[in-house]
Amino acid sequence: MFEIMQKNVEKMTINYSPNFNSKKRDKKKIKYLIFHYTGMKTDKLAIKKLTNPNSNVSCHFYITSSGKLIQMVPELYTAWHAGKSYWNKDKSLNSTSLGIEISNPGHEHGYKKFNKKQIKSLIKISKYLIKKYNINKKNILGHSDIAPLRKIDPGEKFPWKFLYTKKIGIWHKVNFKKLKISKSQIFEPGLKKFIYYLKKIGYRTKYSNSYELKKIIKIFQMRFRPELVDGKLDIECYEIAKSLNNLK
């Protein structure tokens, strides 16, 4: 299986970005896989930005709107894709992660569903990297997960649940039909415990005001309950966070 995946990855093209750290890193240091959307109107604009030495941004792999895979930074070099980030007490995740950018105009330019060709390509490269670097399923994340107060990509249309069925990432086991309380009912008494659950999952949970708290809840909803993203803590969100804490 690994050989088959490797052959598929070898079909990718190369368009190297100058935006990476020159010091080679140890293979064992790589523990995270981070997904992004480009937030740019076209592939041309996105690739131009990711290869511009003045932009200070890059990624290891880029998936075009047609599903084509492009390598921009060799895997053992640190690409500049995560920025100020945090997960499970780790900070500045660039040095310990691999970044995949997926072409999508994003919320500012007409956010849309990721197409089948893109997801097919994403599954192939992700499985290859997960196997090669022994990446834990809990460390497969979106940019918004590691920077919830700054980023919202890959957003609520990213198919996390489907990827989970392909053994990429995690998902909860909450049966919404069995919940006795409506999802629209605010669950303020559970806030302290909910924040505790988020911290245990890996999220940075520090917030200074109600606006920042709402943003953190929205990011969690985008990832694990994309059908309703309103920034309000309800029983569904609480039970999802609780369920994720019981994952092995």
Short mmCIF file of the C-alpha atoms (twelve columns), coordinates in Angstrom:
data_MODEL
# 
_entry.id   MODEL 
# 
loop_
_atom_site.group_PDB 
_atom_site.id 
_atom_site.type_symbol 
_atom_site.label_atom_id 
_atom_site.label_alt_id 
_atom_site.label_comp_id 
_atom_site.label_asym_id 
_atom_site.label_seq_id 
_atom_site.Cartn_x 
_atom_site.Cartn_y 
_atom_site.Cartn_z 
_atom_site.pdbx_PDB_model_num 
ATOM 1   C CA . MET A 1   0.000   0.000  0.000   1 
ATOM 2   C CA . PHE A 2   2.777   2.425  0.947   1 
ATOM 3   C CA . GLU A 3   4.529   1.805  -2.368  1 
ATOM 4   C CA . ILE A 4   1.283   2.534  -4.256  1 
ATOM 5   C CA . MET A 5   0.804   5.811  -2.385  1 
ATOM 6   C CA . GLN A 6   4.423   6.761  -3.010  1 
ATOM 7   C CA . LYS A 7   3.961   6.286  -6.757  1 
ATOM 8   C CA . ASN A 8   0.918   8.574  -6.689  1 
ATOM 9   C CA . VAL A 9   2.878   11.234 -4.818  1 
ATOM 10  C CA . GLU A 10  5.719   10.961 -7.295  1 
ATOM 11  C CA . LYS A 11  3.339   12.232 -9.995  1 
ATOM 12  C CA . MET A 12  3.312   15.665 -8.384  1 
ATOM 13  C CA . THR A 13  5.063   18.636 -9.916  1 
ATOM 14  C CA . ILE A 14  7.655   20.871 -8.287  1 
ATOM 15  C CA . ASN A 15  7.410   24.628 -7.823  1 
ATOM 16  C CA . TYR A 16  9.730   25.469 -4.971  1 
ATOM 17  C CA . SER A 17  9.153   28.435 -2.685  1 
ATOM 18  C CA . PRO A 18  12.141  30.316 -1.232  1 
ATOM 19  C CA . ASN A 19  10.225  30.755 2.018   1 
ATOM 20  C CA . PHE A 20  11.605  28.113 4.355   1 
ATOM 21  C CA . ASN A 21  14.300  27.628 6.983   1 
ATOM 22  C CA . SER A 22  17.613  26.549 5.478   1 
ATOM 23  C CA . LYS A 23  18.459  24.179 8.328   1 
ATOM 24  C CA . LYS A 24  17.301  20.636 7.681   1 
ATOM 25  C CA . ARG A 25  15.221  19.083 10.467  1 
ATOM 26  C CA . ASP A 26  15.147  15.591 11.925  1 
ATOM 27  C CA . LYS A 27  12.426  13.379 10.473  1 
ATOM 28  C CA . LYS A 28  11.397  12.409 14.009  1 
ATOM 29  C CA . LYS A 29  10.603  16.038 14.806  1 
ATOM 30  C CA . ILE A 30  7.645   16.091 12.407  1 
ATOM 31  C CA . LYS A 31  4.452   15.346 14.355  1 
ATOM 32  C CA . TYR A 32  1.700   17.570 12.909  1 
ATOM 33  C CA . LEU A 33  -0.138  17.760 9.595   1 
ATOM 34  C CA . ILE A 34  -1.880  21.105 9.052   1 
ATOM 35  C CA . PHE A 35  -4.539  21.846 6.408   1 
ATOM 36  C CA . HIS A 36  -5.158  25.346 5.037   1 
ATOM 37  C CA . TYR A 37  -7.191  26.988 2.330   1 
ATOM 38  C CA . THR A 38  -5.468  29.621 0.210   1 
ATOM 39  C CA . GLY A 39  -8.079  32.371 0.536   1 
ATOM 40  C CA . MET A 40  -7.112  33.537 -2.960  1 
ATOM 41  C CA . LYS A 41  -9.340  33.904 -6.031  1 
ATOM 42  C CA . THR A 42  -7.175  31.816 -8.378  1 
ATOM 43  C CA . ASP A 43  -4.368  29.256 -8.356  1 
ATOM 44  C CA . LYS A 44  -2.162  31.718 -10.172 1 
ATOM 45  C CA . LEU A 45  -2.513  34.330 -7.431  1 
ATOM 46  C CA . ALA A 46  -2.046  31.780 -4.656  1 
ATOM 47  C CA . ILE A 47  1.075   30.244 -6.172  1 
ATOM 48  C CA . LYS A 48  2.505   33.702 -6.844  1 
ATOM 49  C CA . LYS A 49  2.078   34.614 -3.182  1 
ATOM 50  C CA . LEU A 50  3.460   31.321 -1.864  1 
ATOM 51  C CA . THR A 51  6.589   31.646 -4.022  1 
ATOM 52  C CA . ASN A 52  7.140   35.368 -3.475  1 
ATOM 53  C CA . PRO A 53  10.179  35.916 -1.205  1 
ATOM 54  C CA . ASN A 54  8.551   39.057 0.186   1 
ATOM 55  C CA . SER A 55  5.365   37.301 1.330   1 
ATOM 56  C CA . ASN A 56  7.055   35.211 4.042   1 
ATOM 57  C CA . VAL A 57  4.527   32.410 3.576   1 
ATOM 58  C CA . SER A 58  4.763   28.978 2.012   1 
ATOM 59  C CA . CYS A 59  3.672   25.368 2.414   1 
ATOM 60  C CA . HIS A 60  5.040   21.921 1.751   1 
ATOM 61  C CA . PHE A 61  2.291   20.890 -0.655  1 
ATOM 62  C CA . TYR A 62  -0.267  22.778 -2.707  1 
ATOM 63  C CA . ILE A 63  -3.439  21.277 -4.184  1 
ATOM 64  C CA . THR A 64  -4.811  23.209 -7.149  1 
ATOM 65  C CA . SER A 65  -8.463  23.773 -8.007  1 
ATOM 66  C CA . SER A 66  -8.236  20.819 -10.406 1 
ATOM 67  C CA . GLY A 67  -6.672  18.528 -7.793  1 
ATOM 68  C CA . LYS A 68  -3.114  18.744 -9.091  1 
ATOM 69  C CA . LEU A 69  -0.443  18.267 -6.419  1 
ATOM 70  C CA . ILE A 70  2.532   20.623 -6.267  1 
ATOM 71  C CA . GLN A 71  5.443   20.414 -3.846  1 
ATOM 72  C CA . MET A 72  6.688   23.812 -2.702  1 
ATOM 73  C CA . VAL A 73  9.032   22.996 0.167   1 
ATOM 74  C CA . PRO A 74  10.847  19.671 0.730   1 
ATOM 75  C CA . GLU A 75  9.400   17.813 3.701   1 
ATOM 76  C CA . LEU A 76  12.507  17.952 5.882   1 
ATOM 77  C CA . TYR A 77  12.665  21.739 5.755   1 
ATOM 78  C CA . THR A 78  10.487  24.069 7.797   1 
ATOM 79  C CA . ALA A 79  7.900   25.874 5.664   1 
ATOM 80  C CA . TRP A 80  6.268   29.077 6.865   1 
ATOM 81  C CA . HIS A 81  2.602   28.179 7.025   1 
ATOM 82  C CA . ALA A 82  1.461   27.999 10.662  1 
ATOM 83  C CA . GLY A 83  2.680   31.325 12.042  1 
ATOM 84  C CA . LYS A 84  1.909   32.056 15.675  1 
ATOM 85  C CA . SER A 85  0.295   28.796 16.699  1 
ATOM 86  C CA . TYR A 86  -0.382  26.447 19.583  1 
ATOM 87  C CA . TRP A 87  -1.542  22.895 20.133  1 
ATOM 88  C CA . ASN A 88  -1.378  20.738 23.226  1 
ATOM 89  C CA . LYS A 89  1.335   22.881 24.843  1 
ATOM 90  C CA . ASP A 90  3.441   23.004 21.658  1 
ATOM 91  C CA . LYS A 91  4.037   26.497 20.276  1 
ATOM 92  C CA . SER A 92  5.118   27.822 16.876  1 
ATOM 93  C CA . LEU A 93  4.221   24.663 15.015  1 
ATOM 94  C CA . ASN A 94  6.091   25.452 11.792  1 
ATOM 95  C CA . SER A 95  9.134   23.530 13.021  1 
ATOM 96  C CA . THR A 96  7.171   20.375 13.873  1 
ATOM 97  C CA . SER A 97  4.605   20.271 11.090  1 
ATOM 98  C CA . LEU A 98  3.875   19.731 7.427   1 
ATOM 99  C CA . GLY A 99  1.538   22.224 5.755   1 
ATOM 100 C CA . ILE A 100 -0.881  21.543 2.911   1 
ATOM 101 C CA . GLU A 101 -2.577  24.459 1.143   1 
ATOM 102 C CA . ILE A 102 -5.761  23.719 -0.806  1 
ATOM 103 C CA . SER A 103 -7.013  26.105 -3.442  1 
ATOM 104 C CA . ASN A 104 -10.213 27.816 -2.300  1 
ATOM 105 C CA . PRO A 105 -11.241 31.491 -2.466  1 
ATOM 106 C CA . GLY A 106 -12.067 31.419 1.232   1 
ATOM 107 C CA . HIS A 107 -14.629 33.358 3.204   1 
ATOM 108 C CA . GLU A 108 -13.537 36.717 1.804   1 
ATOM 109 C CA . HIS A 109 -13.848 35.786 -1.866  1 
ATOM 110 C CA . GLY A 110 -16.806 33.415 -2.183  1 
ATOM 111 C CA . TYR A 111 -16.016 30.391 -0.031  1 
ATOM 112 C CA . LYS A 112 -17.057 27.148 -1.693  1 
ATOM 113 C CA . LYS A 113 -16.982 23.392 -1.209  1 
ATOM 114 C CA . PHE A 114 -13.723 21.599 -1.874  1 
ATOM 115 C CA . ASN A 115 -14.218 19.507 -4.997  1 
ATOM 116 C CA . LYS A 116 -13.841 15.737 -5.383  1 
ATOM 117 C CA . LYS A 117 -10.541 15.928 -7.255  1 
ATOM 118 C CA . GLN A 118 -9.026  18.098 -4.525  1 
ATOM 119 C CA . ILE A 119 -10.172 15.757 -1.767  1 
ATOM 120 C CA . LYS A 120 -8.943  12.702 -3.655  1 
ATOM 121 C CA . SER A 121 -5.515  14.314 -3.980  1 
ATOM 122 C CA . LEU A 122 -5.579  15.396 -0.334  1 
ATOM 123 C CA . ILE A 123 -6.350  11.867 0.842   1 
ATOM 124 C CA . LYS A 124 -3.452  10.426 -1.166  1 
ATOM 125 C CA . ILE A 125 -0.829  12.866 0.049   1 
ATOM 126 C CA . SER A 126 -2.137  12.808 3.634   1 
ATOM 127 C CA . LYS A 127 -2.036  9.026  3.890   1 
ATOM 128 C CA . TYR A 128 1.463   9.028  2.462   1 
ATOM 129 C CA . LEU A 129 2.689   11.595 5.008   1 
ATOM 130 C CA . ILE A 130 0.854   10.013 7.953   1 
ATOM 131 C CA . LYS A 131 2.495   6.680  7.185   1 
ATOM 132 C CA . LYS A 132 5.934   8.111  6.460   1 
ATOM 133 C CA . TYR A 133 6.132   10.262 9.600   1 
ATOM 134 C CA . ASN A 134 3.891   8.207  11.888  1 
ATOM 135 C CA . ILE A 135 1.610   11.189 12.543  1 
ATOM 136 C CA . ASN A 136 -0.958  10.672 15.295  1 
ATOM 137 C CA . LYS A 137 -4.571  11.114 14.164  1 
ATOM 138 C CA . LYS A 138 -5.071  13.704 16.930  1 
ATOM 139 C CA . ASN A 139 -2.329  15.838 15.366  1 
ATOM 140 C CA . ILE A 140 -4.059  16.249 12.012  1 
ATOM 141 C CA . LEU A 141 -5.429  19.774 12.254  1 
ATOM 142 C CA . GLY A 142 -6.764  22.826 10.493  1 
ATOM 143 C CA . HIS A 143 -5.035  26.204 10.618  1 
ATOM 144 C CA . SER A 144 -7.948  27.490 12.678  1 
ATOM 145 C CA . ASP A 145 -7.442  24.765 15.295  1 
ATOM 146 C CA . ILE A 146 -3.921  25.945 16.048  1 
ATOM 147 C CA . ALA A 147 -4.681  29.688 15.784  1 
ATOM 148 C CA . PRO A 148 -8.399  30.112 16.649  1 
ATOM 149 C CA . LEU A 149 -8.231  33.846 17.300  1 
ATOM 150 C CA . ARG A 150 -6.457  34.558 13.988  1 
ATOM 151 C CA . LYS A 151 -7.589  32.025 11.417  1 
ATOM 152 C CA . ILE A 152 -10.795 30.377 10.176  1 
ATOM 153 C CA . ASP A 153 -9.431  28.085 7.465   1 
ATOM 154 C CA . PRO A 154 -10.057 25.504 6.155   1 
ATOM 155 C CA . GLY A 155 -13.576 26.386 7.342   1 
ATOM 156 C CA . GLU A 156 -16.932 24.708 7.827   1 
ATOM 157 C CA . LYS A 157 -17.057 23.266 4.292   1 
ATOM 158 C CA . PHE A 158 -13.908 21.229 4.783   1 
ATOM 159 C CA . PRO A 159 -14.929 17.523 4.904   1 
ATOM 160 C CA . TRP A 160 -13.471 16.474 8.247   1 
ATOM 161 C CA . LYS A 161 -16.114 13.801 8.832   1 
ATOM 162 C CA . PHE A 162 -15.470 12.213 5.427   1 
ATOM 163 C CA . LEU A 163 -11.698 12.321 5.945   1 
ATOM 164 C CA . TYR A 164 -12.217 10.519 9.248   1 
ATOM 165 C CA . THR A 165 -13.805 7.625  7.355   1 
ATOM 166 C CA . LYS A 166 -10.537 7.450  5.392   1 
ATOM 167 C CA . LYS A 167 -8.553  7.305  8.656   1 
ATOM 168 C CA . ILE A 168 -7.427  10.907 8.461   1 
ATOM 169 C CA . GLY A 169 -8.021  12.949 11.621  1 
ATOM 170 C CA . ILE A 170 -10.559 12.473 14.400  1 
ATOM 171 C CA . TRP A 171 -14.318 12.733 14.758  1 
ATOM 172 C CA . HIS A 172 -16.800 12.470 17.607  1 
ATOM 173 C CA . LYS A 173 -19.347 9.764  18.347  1 
ATOM 174 C CA . VAL A 174 -22.261 11.863 19.544  1 
ATOM 175 C CA . ASN A 175 -25.719 10.661 18.509  1 
ATOM 176 C CA . PHE A 176 -27.652 13.909 18.234  1 
ATOM 177 C CA . LYS A 177 -31.012 12.127 18.124  1 
ATOM 178 C CA . LYS A 178 -30.501 10.830 21.645  1 
ATOM 179 C CA . LEU A 179 -29.918 14.277 23.131  1 
ATOM 180 C CA . LYS A 180 -32.920 15.457 25.097  1 
ATOM 181 C CA . ILE A 181 -32.156 19.176 24.862  1 
ATOM 182 C CA . SER A 182 -32.507 21.231 21.691  1 
ATOM 183 C CA . LYS A 183 -29.262 22.253 20.016  1 
ATOM 184 C CA . SER A 184 -30.436 25.864 20.135  1 
ATOM 185 C CA . GLN A 185 -30.579 25.905 23.938  1 
ATOM 186 C CA . ILE A 186 -27.650 27.788 25.428  1 
ATOM 187 C CA . PHE A 187 -25.687 25.684 27.875  1 
ATOM 188 C CA . GLU A 188 -23.983 28.301 30.046  1 
ATOM 189 C CA . PRO A 189 -23.653 26.038 33.119  1 
ATOM 190 C CA . GLY A 190 -21.323 23.805 31.120  1 
ATOM 191 C CA . LEU A 191 -18.952 26.556 29.937  1 
ATOM 192 C CA . LYS A 192 -16.177 25.934 32.452  1 
ATOM 193 C CA . LYS A 193 -16.179 22.204 31.753  1 
ATOM 194 C CA . PHE A 194 -16.398 22.788 27.992  1 
ATOM 195 C CA . ILE A 195 -13.295 24.981 28.069  1 
ATOM 196 C CA . TYR A 196 -11.563 22.286 30.116  1 
ATOM 197 C CA . TYR A 197 -12.447 19.699 27.464  1 
ATOM 198 C CA . LEU A 198 -11.122 21.953 24.665  1 
ATOM 199 C CA . LYS A 199 -7.838  22.387 26.513  1 
ATOM 200 C CA . LYS A 200 -7.533  18.614 26.958  1 
ATOM 201 C CA . ILE A 201 -8.147  18.127 23.227  1 
ATOM 202 C CA . GLY A 202 -5.282  20.515 22.494  1 
ATOM 203 C CA . TYR A 203 -6.825  23.931 21.877  1 
ATOM 204 C CA . ARG A 204 -5.423  27.157 23.283  1 
ATOM 205 C CA . THR A 205 -8.360  28.294 25.405  1 
ATOM 206 C CA . LYS A 206 -7.209  31.659 26.747  1 
ATOM 207 C CA . TYR A 207 -9.598  34.484 25.918  1 
ATOM 208 C CA . SER A 208 -9.904  38.074 27.098  1 
ATOM 209 C CA . ASN A 209 -13.557 38.823 26.395  1 
ATOM 210 C CA . SER A 210 -16.855 37.395 25.155  1 
ATOM 211 C CA . TYR A 211 -15.917 38.136 21.530  1 
ATOM 212 C CA . GLU A 212 -12.825 35.944 21.741  1 
ATOM 213 C CA . LEU A 213 -14.759 33.204 23.537  1 
ATOM 214 C CA . LYS A 214 -17.369 33.228 20.765  1 
ATOM 215 C CA . LYS A 215 -14.603 32.941 18.186  1 
ATOM 216 C CA . ILE A 216 -13.090 29.900 19.900  1 
ATOM 217 C CA . ILE A 217 -16.498 28.207 20.029  1 
ATOM 218 C CA . LYS A 218 -17.074 29.007 16.343  1 
ATOM 219 C CA . ILE A 219 -13.762 27.424 15.376  1 
ATOM 220 C CA . PHE A 220 -14.694 24.294 17.307  1 
ATOM 221 C CA . GLN A 221 -18.093 24.222 15.578  1 
ATOM 222 C CA . MET A 222 -16.533 24.654 12.120  1 
ATOM 223 C CA . ARG A 223 -14.444 21.571 12.786  1 
ATOM 224 C CA . PHE A 224 -16.859 19.276 14.595  1 
ATOM 225 C CA . ARG A 225 -20.406 20.619 14.040  1 
ATOM 226 C CA . PRO A 226 -20.354 22.583 10.761  1 
ATOM 227 C CA . GLU A 227 -24.142 22.475 10.300  1 
ATOM 228 C CA . LEU A 228 -24.549 25.288 12.830  1 
ATOM 229 C CA . VAL A 229 -21.733 27.758 13.421  1 
ATOM 230 C CA . ASP A 230 -23.040 30.494 15.700  1 
ATOM 231 C CA . GLY A 231 -20.463 30.773 18.479  1 
ATOM 232 C CA . LYS A 232 -22.991 29.753 21.135  1 
ATOM 233 C CA . LEU A 233 -22.310 26.919 23.523  1 
ATOM 234 C CA . ASP A 234 -25.184 24.431 23.270  1 
ATOM 235 C CA . ILE A 235 -25.601 20.868 24.480  1 
ATOM 236 C CA . GLU A 236 -24.384 19.414 21.168  1 
ATOM 237 C CA . CYS A 237 -21.085 21.273 21.343  1 
ATOM 238 C CA . TYR A 238 -20.644 20.299 24.976  1 
ATOM 239 C CA . GLU A 239 -21.295 16.615 24.284  1 
ATOM 240 C CA . ILE A 240 -19.002 16.646 21.239  1 
ATOM 241 C CA . ALA A 241 -16.123 18.067 23.289  1 
ATOM 242 C CA . LYS A 242 -16.804 15.499 26.002  1 
ATOM 243 C CA . SER A 243 -16.843 12.677 23.435  1 
ATOM 244 C CA . LEU A 244 -13.535 13.782 21.920  1 
ATOM 245 C CA . ASN A 245 -11.923 13.596 25.369  1 
ATOM 246 C CA . ASN A 246 -12.758 9.906  25.473  1 
ATOM 247 C CA . LEU A 247 -10.938 9.069  22.244  1 
ATOM 248 C CA . LYS A 248 -8.085  6.600  22.516  1 
# 
